[in-house]
Amino acid sequence: MNRKIPVIKSSLPSFEEFIEEIKPIWESRWLTNMGAKHNELESKLQDFLGVKHVSLVVNGHQGLEIALQTLGLKGEVITTPYTFASTTHAIVRCGLKPVFCDINPYDYTMDVDKIEELITDKTCAIMPVHVYGNICDVERIEEIAKKHNLKVIYDAAHAFGETYKGKGVLNYGDISMLSFHATKVYHTIEGGALCYNDDALVQPLFLMRDFGIKDEETVEIAGTNTKMNEFCAAMGLCNLRHFDETIAKRKKLVELYRELLKDLPGVKLNPINPDTTENYCYFPVVIQKENAGYTRDEIFEFLKANGVFARKYFYPLITDFDCYKNEYDSNLTPVAKEISNSVMTLPLYDDLTGDDVRYICSLFAQWKDKSK
Ligand SMILES: *Cc1c(COP(=O)(O)O)cnc(C)c1O
């Protein structure tokens, strides 16, 4: 058997479509600095995502950093350890202190019942993550933030195009960050965006992205450089045209996975939230050893030996990273630790086939029989 199924493959428009999209760049010779493609993508995304303002950035991570800086935050930020390195790194790199709140075992988002006990007089913000596209309890978070006068910045890297109770999910919080990295469900090769409704943030975020330069002779703030270039914006325009197709394909694959795995003991699937329209960005499974009879690591290795490359996403837990483990204790967030030790995401991308999914699921069934 020499089948090889990676966890992800970047989606691409046809070569011809991309070439058509970038042709005008040769005529204008305008390669970056808020060019025509950049501006077109910003306005198309505002419509598509149903949010008032979209500021494109060079990548999602830089988006998080300039969001924290533009809001002028100082002190402690309550966040989750169950996420990609970027979330915590952004807080730390901005001179802020992350305070880790545990997650709930149901959809792995921040456990809102544990936020308030972490608030001190130094707390300035909450940075939750819509992990795997599972929408946080945005209403409770808003309530807590209002009560304690805290800012909310969502790491919405996984939530592109999702709605919650009929409304674009990026409308919650002060700012939401999207990542358009090549591995994400919607991408611009590298890229990202900040989404927000407050008009007062438009100008500061514009300046922050471009060295604080207001005009030829005026530099207003000590900004950085996080602009998206025209080629990335062109890729974004192409991919946006095909986003609905992408979602339709992934939906089918996810439904097939669910159907084939639903009766396997000890394999917990991502919950379905009736208030959310999903983007099917990841397919996480949590292996509950007591019921499954095997561990995540065992099935992970078995899949690998059979050419299926799942990913332990998110393992290790951020608080166990070399750069943080002496400062933070992952035992203080036991649910996150438990999930991190038992989760993996299965292959999911546009041109994964139904046959691939059936093959992957048959390996689970085989392993279960073997491990008895
Ligand atoms: C991808 C990702 C980021 C970082 O985005 P980049 O565009 O790669 O910088 C941040 N947070 C989460 C949860 C992510 O998955």
The ligand as a Tripos MOL2 file, in Angstrom:
@<TRIPOS>MOLECULE
LIG
   15    15     1     0     0
SMALL
NO_CHARGES

@<TRIPOS>ATOM
      1 C1         -2.7220   30.1210   11.6760 C.3       1 LIG1
      2 C2         -3.0130   30.6480   13.0240 C.ar      1 LIG1
      3 C3         -2.4670   31.8590   13.4920 C.ar      1 LIG1
      4 C4         -1.4010   32.6230   12.7640 C.3       1 LIG1
      5 O1         -1.7070   33.0350   11.5250 O.3       1 LIG1
      6 P1         -0.5600   33.3070   10.4160 P.3       1 LIG1
      7 O2         -1.3360   33.8850    9.2950 O.co2     1 LIG1
      8 O3          0.0710   32.0020   10.0940 O.co2     1 LIG1
      9 O4          0.3990   34.2740   11.0090 O.co2     1 LIG1
     10 C5         -2.8610   32.3170   14.7280 C.ar      1 LIG1
     11 N1         -3.7310   31.6350   15.4900 N.ar      1 LIG1
     12 C6         -4.2580   30.4610   15.0990 C.ar      1 LIG1
     13 C7         -5.2320   29.7630   15.9950 C.3       1 LIG1
     14 C8         -3.8890   29.9150   13.8630 C.ar      1 LIG1
     15 O5         -4.3990   28.7300   13.5020 O.3       1 LIG1
@<TRIPOS>BOND
     1     1     2 1
     2     2     3 ar
     3     2    14 ar
     4     3     4 1
     5     3    10 ar
     6     4     5 1
     7     5     6 1
     8     6     7 2
     9     6     8 1
    10     6     9 1
    11    10    11 ar
    12    11    12 ar
    13    12    13 1
    14    12    14 ar
    15    14    15 1
@<TRIPOS>SUBSTRUCTURE
     1 LIG1         1 GROUP 0 **** ****
